[in-house]
Amino acid sequence: MVRPAVMKGQIRGVMKRKYFFFDIDDTLCVHGQNWDGDYVPDSTKEALRLLEANGHFTAIATGRSYCMAKKYMEDLGFKNMVHDGGNGITIDGKMLGIEPLDYEKSLAFLDECEEKGLPWAFTPDDSMIRLSGDENFQGKSVDRYMKTEVIPGLDPHDKEKYPKFHKLFVACTAEEEKILTTLKDLPSIRYIPTYSFIEPMNKAKGIYRVLDYFGADPCDVVVFGDNYNDLSMFMPEWTSVAMGNGVPELKARASYVTSNADDDGIYKACRHFGWI
């Protein structure tokens, strides 16, 4: 399905500068079976090179924390990034700050998890390590996303030690999650069956901050994504490209649907619109 994209024409024969934002997982980066053998297609690397050569602005747009996305940014040659689900931005290699989750709502959520016997964890800063009060969370949520440090007697109410929360986690099934009434007050997503992430999910918020920084027009934005946490950046005021491997809801909102990430999807879309 293709809807007319929000595009501006040529200016004296030169394409007006566009502001490109790319999701990482299954958009820029292709995952092998069981998340083994991750790689970025050569065609994607070439598309990024040509976009830069043509004077366009390129950035990553990810739900990952800054510390977890920084390596992707550097390895792929990016200098700009929307990270922490839109709550943080990095421009020209300088991280300009990260807004944490709502403090009181986060505490209420952790308290309810504790009351209902659902193992929880949190990251109090930009870290690749989440904290938990016992072994229960790690026992139910083994994955490769990040490490869990167990601190017996961990008290999230200790504001001197933990004045803010960047991400929260609860180990439970999708059915068990329904009993958490405080979850409705926080952004959450389930990437894997064993636990849910409570993390910022408004990538458009970060994109608008970047536009404000440069004084750029929203109609010159182009975003690429594939999953539910990309829905927030598929806005009608700019061009949104869904990967062929994307979820149906995202494709329905897209200006254009390209081929799969592992089938030159980014390169083909950029060629289709004449950006490269």
Stockholm file with secondary structure:
# STOCKHOLM 1.0

chainA/1-276         MVRPAVMKGQIRGVMKRKYFFFDIDDTLCVHGQNWDGDYVPDSTKEALRLLEANGHFTAIATGRSYCMAKKYMEDLGFKNMVHDGGNGITIDGKMLGIEPLDYEKSLAFLDECEEKGLPWAFTPDDSMIRLSGDENFQGKSVDRYMKTEVIPGLDPHDKEKYPKFHKLFVACTAEEEKILTTLKDLPSIRYIPTYSFIEPMNKAKGIYRVLDYFGADPCDVVVFGDNYNDLSMFMPEWTSVAMGNGVPELKARASYVTSNADDDGIYKACRHFGWI
#=GR chainA/1-276 SS CBCCCCCCCEETTEECCCEEEECTBTTTBBCCGGGCSCBCCHHHHHHHHHHHHTTCEEEEECSSCHHHHHHHHHHTTCCCEEEGGGTEEEETTEEEEECCCCHHHHHHHHHHHHHTTCCEEEESSSCSEEEESSSHHHHHCCCSSCEEEECTTCCTTCTTTCSCCSEEEEECCHHHHTTCGGGGGSCEEEEETTEEEECCCCHHHHHHHHHHHHTCCGGGEEEEECSGGGGGGCCTTSEEEECTTSCHHHHHHCSEECCCGGGTHHHHHHHHTTCC
#=GC SS_cons         CBCCCCCCCEETTEECCCEEEECTBTTTBBCCGGGCSCBCCHHHHHHHHHHHHTTCEEEEECSSCHHHHHHHHHHTTCCCEEEGGGTEEEETTEEEEECCCCHHHHHHHHHHHHHTTCCEEEESSSCSEEEESSSHHHHHCCCSSCEEEECTTCCTTCTTTCSCCSEEEEECCHHHHTTCGGGGGSCEEEEETTEEEECCCCHHHHHHHHHHHHTCCGGGEEEEECSGGGGGGCCTTSEEEECTTSCHHHHHHCSEECCCGGGTHHHHHHHHTTCC
//
